Amino acid sequence: MKSKRQVNRKQISASSNRDRVKLVWLFCVFFVGSLSAFSPAVASAQISLGTVVSLAQQNSTSVKLASADVRKAEAVLLQTTDVYIPNLIIGSSFGPPSIGFPAGQPSVANATMQSLAFSFPQRKYIAAARVGIQAANLGLTDAKEQVALDASVAYIELDTVLREMEAARQQSDYANRLIQIEEQRSEAGVDPLSELLQARLTAAQLKLRVLHLEARAGTLRAQLATLTGLPKSSILPDHASIPEIPAIKGDQPEAPTFGVESAQAQAKSRQLQADGDELASKVRPLLVFGAQYNRDATSLNNYKLYYNNKFKADNFSAGFSISIPIFDQNHRAKARETAAEALRSTVEAEEARHQNDVQIASLTGSLRELDTLAEIASLKQQISAEQLKSVETQLENGNGAGSEPGAAPQLSPKAEQLARIDEKQKSIDSLDAGFDLSKARLSLLRALGHMEDWLHELQAREPATATK
C-alpha cells in the first residue's frame, strides 16, 4: 500500500498543476483582453489630411521618378563642366623583348592627362544643362502638386463616403422598421400586400447602396495606401483637418503652373543644345590640353641598340592640341537632329499651355453648375429636415384636423419612417454635391497655379490637427 506521504505528495503535485493551469488561463485572458482593448484604439486612430499629403509626396512613384530626373540633370551639368578638369589615367604594359626594330615601348608605369581647354559649343552645352536642371526641378514640384491633388481628392472623397455610409445605414434601420410596420398593417388589412413588398424593395435598395459605399471606401483606402505606404486599415479621415476650399473663379489672375514652366524650360534647354551642335558643325577651333609621362623599361627591349645608348627611361610630354573641323557631316546631321527635337519641345510646351487654358475654361463652366447643384441639394436637405420635424410633431400632437368628415387623416408611424428615409437621402445627395464641388475647386486651383497656396494652408493647420 502507498504511504500517506506519497499520497500527500501526489495531492500537492496535482494542486500545484491546477494552480499553474489557472495562472496560464489568467495570463491568456489578460493578454487577449489587452489586445481587444488596444485594437479599437488603433483601428479608430485618425490621420490628418496634411499627414496624408506629406506621406504621399514622399512615397509616390511619380515623385520618385521626378527626383531621379533631377539627379540625372545635375549629373549632366557635371559632365559638361568636368571636361575642363584634367583627367588622370595611369597604367603599365609589359611584354617580351621585341624582335628587330622595337614596335612599342614597354613601360613600367605611364600616366596620361587630358582636358578641354576651349570650345565654342561647350558653353552652349553648359547653359543647356543648367536650364535642364531648372526644368527638372519644376517638373518635380509639378509632380508633388499632382500627388497632393490626388491624395486630397481621395481623402475628401473617403471622408464623404464614410459619412454617407453612416447615413445609409441609418436609412437601412428605418427601412427595416418600415417593413415591421407594413407587416402589421398588412396583417390588419389596413394596407395591401404591395405596400409591404414596396417596403422590402426599399430596404433591399438601401442595402445595395451600403454595399456600394463600402466597396468604394475600400477602393479609396487602397488608393491612399498605395500613395502613402500606410496600411489600409489605419486610414481613417479626420474631417476637422480638411481646410475650407476657397471659392475660386476662373476669371481670377492666372499664375504659370509648374508643369507648363517645366515644359518651357525643357524646350529652352533643347534649343541651347541644338545651338551647341550647330556651332560644333561650323569652322570653329577646338583647343585641348594633354600631358603624358612614361617610365619605360630598359631591360625588356633593344632601344639602346637603335638609339646609340641615348635612350632614357623617364619620358614626359605636355602641350595643347588645336583642331579645326573643315568638313564634318556627322556634326551637321547631329545639329539637324537636335534642332528637330528643340522644335518638338517648343510645340509640346505650347500645347501644354493651351491644354491648361482649355482645362481652366472647362472647370470654370462646370464650377458654376456644381455650385448651383450643391445649393439646390442643401436646400432640399433643409426642406426634408423641416418636413421630418412636421411629421414628428403631428405624430406627437396630432394634426388638429379633428374627426369631422373630410378632415385630413392622422399620420401613421409609416409616414415617420418614410420621412426619415427621405431626409437621409437628401443628406447623402447634399454630401455628393459638396464633394463634386470641392473636387472641381481643387482642380481649378491647380490649373490656375494657386495649388501651392492650398498646400501652405494645409501644412499650417497640421500642428493643430496632428495624427491622433
N, C-alpha and C positions, 0 to 999 in steps of 0.2 A: 504493500500500500504506500501511496505517496505521503510524505511527511507534510505537516502543516506549513512548515517553512517553504516547501516547494509550491504548495497551493497559494500561499500568500504572494510568493514571487510572481506567479502567473497572473494573479488578480491585479497586482501592482503594474505588471507589464501591460496587461490589457487596458487598464485605466490610463496608463501613460500614452498608449497608442490612440485611445479615443480623444485624449486631450490634444495630441498632435493633429489629428484629423480636424478637430474643432478649430484649432488655430489656423490650419490651412484654409478651411472654408471661410473663416472670418476674414483672412487676408484676401482671398479671391473676391468676396463680396465687397470689401472695401475698395479693391482695385477697380472692379467693374463699376462700382458706384462713382468713383472718382472720374473714370473715363466718361461715363454718361453725363456727369455734371459739367465736365470740361468741354465735351463735344459741342453742345448747343452754343456755348460761348464762342467757340472757334467758328462754327458754321454761320453764326449770326453777326460776325465781325464785318463792319462796313469799311469800304475803301473809297477814298475821295476821288473825284474826277481829276484833280491835279496830279495825284499819285499815278493814276492810270495813264494819263497823257505822258508823264515823265518816264514811266517804265516802257511805254510803247515806243517812245523816241529812242530809248537805249537798246531795245530788243528787236526793233523792226528790221526785217531783211532789206527793205529798200533804203533805210538809213545806213545800214552797214555797207551796202553797195556804193552809196554816195560817198561814204567815208573812204572806201577803197579808191574811188576816183580822185579824191583829194590827195591821198598819198601818192597815187600814180602821177598826178600833175606836179607835185613837189619833186618827185624823182626826175621827171622830165626837165624841170628847171635846173636841177643839179647836174644833169647830164649835159645840158647846153653850156653851162658856165664852167664845169670842171675840165672842159677841153683846153682851157688856158692854163691849167695846173699841170706841170710836167709829171708824167708818169714814170715809174722806175721798175724795170724788169731785169731780174738777174737770172743767170743760167750757167751752164757748163756743158762742154761737149768733148768727149774722148773718143779715140779710135786707134786702130793700129797704125804704125808708120806708113806714110804714103810711098807708093812705088813710082819712081820717076819724079817729074816736077810736082811739088805739093799742090793739091787741088783745094785744100782747105787749111784752116789754122786751128788745130786742136787747142782749145782754151781751157785752162784750169778754172777760170771764172770769167764771166763777162757781164756787163751791165749796160743797159741802154735807157735813154731818157728822151722823151719827145713830148711836145705840146704845141698847141696852136698859138701863134703869135699875133696874127692879124688876119681878119676875114670880114669882108663886107656883108655877106649873108648871115654870119653868125649873130650879128646884132639884132637882126630881124627874128632869128630863131629864139633868142633870149627874151625878146619882147613878147613873142607869141607864147612862150612858156609861162611868163608872168601873168598874162591875161588868161591863160588856161587855168591857172590856179584860182583866179577870181571867179571864173565860170564854174569850176568845181565846187568852190565854197558856196556860191549862190545856189547851185544845184543841191548841195547838202541841206542848206536852210529850207529850200523848197520841199525837199523830201520830208524834213521834220514837220513842216507845216501840214503837208498832206496826211502824214501819220497822225498828227494831233487832231485834224479834222475827222479822220476815220474813227479814231478812238473816242472822240467826243460824241459823234453821232451814234455810235454803237452803245456808248454808256447811257446817253439820254434815252435812247430807244429802250434799252433794258429796264431803266427806271420806270419808263412809261408802261411797258408791258407788265411789269410786276404789279403796278398799281391797277392796271386793267384786269389782271388776273384776280386780284383781291375782290374787285367789284363783280367780276364774272362768277366767282364762287358764291358770293352773296346772292347773285341772281339765281344760281342753281338751288340754293337753300329756299329762296322764295318760291321757285318753281315746284320744288318737292312739297312745300306747304300747300301750294295751289292744287296739286294733284290730290292731296288728302281731302281738301275742301270739296273738290269736284266729285270725289268718290262718295262722300257723304251726301252731297246734293243729288248725285245720280241715283243712289240707293233710295233716297227720299222721294224721288220722282220730280224734283224741282227743275233739274237741268237734264237735257238729253245726253245720250252717250257720246255724241260728237264733241260736246264741251270737255268731257274727260279725256277723249283722245287728243283734242287740241292742246290740253294742258300737258299731256305726256309728250306730245311733239315739241312743245316749247321747251320742256325740260331736256329732251334729247339734243335739241339745237344748242341750248346753253352749255350742255356737257361737251359738245363738239367744239364750241368756242373756247372752253377752258383747255381742252386738249391742244387746240391750235396755239393758244398763248403759251402753254407750257413748252411746246416744241420750239416756238420762236425764241423763248427765253433761253432754252438750251443752246440754240444756234448762236445767239448773241454772246452767251458766256464762252462758247468755244472760240468765237471770233476774238473776243477780248483776251482770252487765254493765249491765243496764238500771237497777238500783238504784244502782250506784256510779259509772257512767260510764267504767269501765275497759274495755280491750279484752278480749274473751272469752279470747283465747289467753294472757293474762297472769294469769289467775286460777287459782292452784294453792294449795289449802289447806295450812296448817301445823297439823298435828294437835296440836303442843305448845302452840299458842296458845289452845286451847279449854279454859276452866276447867271444873272438875268442877261439874256442875249439882247444887245441893243437893236432897236427897230431901225436898222439901216435901210437906206433907199438907194436906188441905182443912180440918182442924179447927184449924189454926193461926190466930192473930189476923189478922183481915182489915183491911187498910188501904184507905181510899177510893181508888179508881182515878181517874186524871186525866180519863178520859172521862166518868165519872159526875159528878165535881165540875164539869167544864165544862158539862155539861147542866144541872146545878142552878144554876150561876151565870148561865147564859143565861136560864133561867126567871125568876130573880130580876130580871135586867135588864129583861126584857119586862114584868114586873109593875110595876116602877118607871115604865116608860114609860107603861103603862096608867094608873097613878095620876096622872101628869102630865097626860095627856089628859083625865082625869076632872076635875081642877082647872081645866083650861082651859075646860071647858064650864060651870063654875059662875060665879056672880056674884062675880068677883074682879077687883080693879083691876089695870091694866097701865100701867106708867109708862115712857115713852120719852123720851130726851133728843135734841134736834135743834138744829142751828145751820146758818145759810146766809149766804153772802156773795156779792154781785153787784157787778161792775164794769160798769155799764151804759153803752151808747153814747149820746151826746147829739146826734150829727150824723145819725143814721140814723132818727130818729123825731121826732115833734112833741109830745113830752111837755111841753116848756116852754110850749107854747101852752095846754095844758089845765090845767097846774099853776101858771100865773101866774109862770113863770120861777123857781119854787122847787124844781125837780127836781134831785136830787143823783145824781151818777154812782156814788158808793160807798154801798152799802146792806148792812146786816148785821142779822141777827135770830137769837136763840137762846132756848131755853126747854124746858120739859117738856110732854109730852102725856100726858094720863091718859084711858084708855078703860076702860069697864066693860061687859062683854057682858051684856045683859039677856036676849036671846033669840038663841041660836046653835045651830041644829040641825046645822050642819056639824061642829062640835067634839063634839057629843053622839054623832053617828054614828061619828066617829073614835075616841071613847072606847070605844064598844062593840066596834069592830074590834080595837083593841089589847088590850082585856080578853079577847077570844076567843083572840088569839094568845098571851097570857100563860098562859091556861088550857091551851092546847095544849102549850106549852113545859113546863109543870109536869108534865103527863101523860107527855110524852116522857122527862123526867128520871126519873120513877118507873119507866117501862118500861125504861130503860137500867139502872137499879139492879136491877130484877127479872131482867132477862136476864143480868146479871153473876152474880147468885146462882145462877141455873139452870146457867150455864156452870161455876161452881165445883163444884156438886153432880155434874154430868156428868163433869168431869175427875177429880174425886176417885174416883168409881167406876171409871173407865177406868184410872186410875193404879194402883190396886191390882191390877187384872187384868194390866196391862202389866208391872208389876214382877214378878209371878209368871211370866209368859211369858218375860221376859228371864232369870230364874233358871233356868227349865227349859231354855232354849236354851243357856245357858252350861254347864249340867251335861251336856247331850247332846254339846256340843263337846268337853268334857273326857273323856267316856267314849269318844268316837270317836278322840281322840288316843291314849288308852291302848290301845285295840284296834289301832290302827295300829302302835304300838310292839310289841305282842304278835305281830302278823303279821310284822314285820321281824325280830324275834328268832327266830321259828320258821323263817323262810326262811334265816336265817344259821346257826342251830344245829340245826334240826330240831325236831320236836315231842316227841321222846323216846318215841314210842309203839312204835317198833320195826317189824318187818315181820311179826309174828305175825298169824294170821287174826283178823279182827275189829278190828284196830288202826285208829285214825284215820289216814286218808291224809295224806301230806305236802302242805303248801300249795304252790301253784304261783305264779309271778310274776303271774299273773292276779289272784290274791287281793290281792296288794300294791297293784296299781293301783286295784282296786275300793275298798280301804280308804282309799287316798289321796283318791280322788274323794269318798268319803263324809265324810272328815274335813274337806275344804274346803267341802263343802256345809253341814256343821254350823257351820263358822266363819261362812259367809255368813248363815245363819239367825240366829246369835248377833248379828252386826252389825246385821241388820234389826231384831231385837227391841230392841237397845240404842238405835238411833235413834228408834224409836217411843216408847220410854220417855223419852228426852231431850226430844223434841218435846212430849210431854204435860206434863213437868215445867216447861218454859219457859212453856207456855201457862197453867199453873196459877199460876206466879209472877206473870204479868201480871194474871190475874184477881183474885189476892189483893192486888194493889197493891204487890208486892215486886220488880217488874221493875227498879226503879231501883237496888236493891242489886246485882243481877246486872251492870248496866251499870257501876257503880262498880268492881266487882271486875275486870271486863273491861278497863277503862281502866288500872287499877293494874298489870295484867300487861303492858301494851303496851310499856313501855320495855325489858323483858327479852325480848320476842318481837317486836322491830321487823321490818319488812319486810326480808327477806334479799336 
